[in-house]
Amino acid sequence: MGEVWTSAQCAEAWGVKPTTWLGYVSRGQAPKPLPDVDAQRRRLWDADEVRAFPRPGAGRSRAGSTPEAEALLGEMTDVATRIDELRARQRALLAAGREQGLEIRAMARALGISPQTAYGWLGER
């Protein structure tokens, strides 16, 4: 067997804390430990496998790079865009209602927002 590492050594190699490393392992985002343990009963990993494994991190999908995960992230982005568009429409409707003399409470209720949010959007805090 080649070089083996403890979880602390794996974490150091990846530039993360040991708890982060163990989180990656538990989610299948890091190599599986070897079946053997060391004298202190710590789990061990093949160092070459750890070095070669694609490390998750900032800007990477936490669920892996599967097509399904990428599709899910794309759907999330689409929903966020639609929410922003709807929020802008809510603001426009609120302003139009204010111009027509509607009461803040009635408009807030109709838009599904708090009166405080409505006042804030109208700049009347």
C-alpha positions as CSV (number, residue, x, y, z in Angstrom):
1,M,0.0,0.0,0.0
2,G,1.2,3.5,-0.8
3,E,1.2,6.6,1.4
4,V,-1.8,6.9,3.8
5,W,-3.2,9.9,5.5
6,T,-5.4,10.6,8.5
7,S,-8.4,12.9,8.2
8,A,-6.3,15.8,9.6
9,Q,-3.6,15.2,6.9
10,C,-6.3,15.1,4.2
11,A,-7.8,18.3,5.5
12,E,-4.4,20.0,5.5
13,A,-3.8,18.8,1.9
14,W,-7.1,20.3,0.8
15,G,-6.7,23.5,2.8
16,V,-9.8,23.0,4.9
17,K,-10.5,22.3,8.6
18,P,-10.8,18.6,9.7
19,T,-14.5,19.0,10.3
20,T,-15.0,20.3,6.7
21,W,-13.0,17.3,5.4
22,L,-15.2,14.9,7.4
23,G,-18.3,16.7,6.0
24,Y,-17.1,16.2,2.5
25,V,-16.5,12.5,3.2
26,S,-20.0,12.1,4.7
27,R,-21.6,13.7,1.6
28,G,-19.6,11.7,-0.8
29,Q,-17.6,14.7,-1.9
30,A,-14.2,13.1,-1.0
31,P,-12.7,9.7,-1.4
32,K,-13.9,6.9,0.9
33,P,-11.6,5.9,3.7
34,L,-9.6,2.7,3.5
35,P,-11.0,-0.3,5.4
36,D,-8.1,-0.3,7.8
37,V,-7.5,2.0,10.7
38,D,-4.2,3.1,12.3
39,A,-3.0,2.2,15.8
40,Q,-5.1,5.0,17.3
41,R,-8.2,3.6,15.5
42,R,-8.3,6.6,13.2
43,R,-9.7,6.2,9.7
44,L,-7.1,6.4,6.9
45,W,-7.2,7.5,3.2
46,D,-5.0,6.7,0.2
47,A,-2.9,9.9,-0.2
48,D,-2.8,9.6,-4.0
49,E,-6.6,9.2,-4.2
50,V,-7.1,12.3,-2.1
51,R,-4.7,14.3,-4.2
52,A,-6.5,13.2,-7.4
53,F,-10.1,13.6,-6.2
54,P,-11.8,16.8,-7.5
55,R,-12.1,19.0,-4.5
56,P,-15.4,20.8,-3.9
57,G,-15.3,24.4,-2.9
58,A,-16.3,28.0,-3.7
59,G,-18.0,28.2,-7.1
60,R,-18.4,24.4,-7.4
61,S,-21.6,22.4,-7.0
62,R,-21.8,20.9,-3.6
63,A,-23.8,18.0,-5.0
64,G,-21.1,17.2,-7.5
65,S,-20.9,17.9,-11.2
66,T,-23.7,15.6,-12.3
67,P,-26.0,16.8,-15.1
68,E,-28.9,16.5,-12.7
69,A,-27.1,18.8,-10.2
70,E,-26.3,21.3,-12.9
71,A,-29.9,21.3,-14.1
72,L,-31.1,21.9,-10.5
73,L,-28.8,24.8,-10.1
74,G,-30.0,26.2,-13.4
75,E,-33.6,25.9,-12.3
76,M,-32.7,27.7,-9.0
77,T,-31.2,30.6,-11.0
78,D,-34.3,30.8,-13.1
79,V,-36.5,31.0,-10.1
80,A,-34.3,33.7,-8.5
81,T,-34.6,35.7,-11.7
82,R,-38.4,35.4,-11.8
83,I,-38.6,36.4,-8.1
84,D,-36.6,39.6,-8.9
85,E,-38.9,40.3,-11.8
86,L,-42.0,39.8,-9.6
87,R,-40.6,41.9,-6.8
88,A,-40.1,44.8,-9.3
89,R,-43.7,44.4,-10.5
90,Q,-44.9,44.5,-6.9
91,R,-43.0,47.8,-6.4
92,A,-44.5,49.2,-9.6
93,L,-48.0,48.2,-8.6
94,L,-47.5,49.7,-5.1
95,A,-46.4,53.0,-6.6
96,A,-49.4,53.0,-9.0
97,G,-51.8,52.3,-6.1
98,R,-50.3,55.1,-4.1
99,E,-50.8,57.5,-7.1
100,Q,-54.5,56.4,-7.1
101,G,-54.8,57.0,-3.4
102,L,-55.1,53.4,-2.1
103,E,-54.4,52.7,1.5
104,I,-51.0,51.2,2.4
105,R,-52.5,48.3,4.5
106,A,-54.9,47.3,1.7
107,M,-52.1,47.3,-0.9
108,A,-49.6,45.5,1.4
109,R,-52.2,42.8,2.0
110,A,-52.9,42.4,-1.7
111,L,-49.2,42.2,-2.5
112,G,-48.5,39.8,0.3
113,I,-46.0,42.1,2.0
114,S,-45.9,43.9,5.3
115,P,-47.1,47.5,5.6
116,Q,-43.5,48.4,6.8
117,T,-42.1,46.9,3.6
118,A,-44.6,48.9,1.6
119,Y,-43.7,52.1,3.4
120,G,-40.0,51.3,2.8
121,W,-40.5,50.7,-0.9
122,L,-42.3,54.0,-1.2
123,G,-39.6,55.8,0.7
124,E,-41.9,56.9,3.5
125,R,-40.2,55.4,6.5
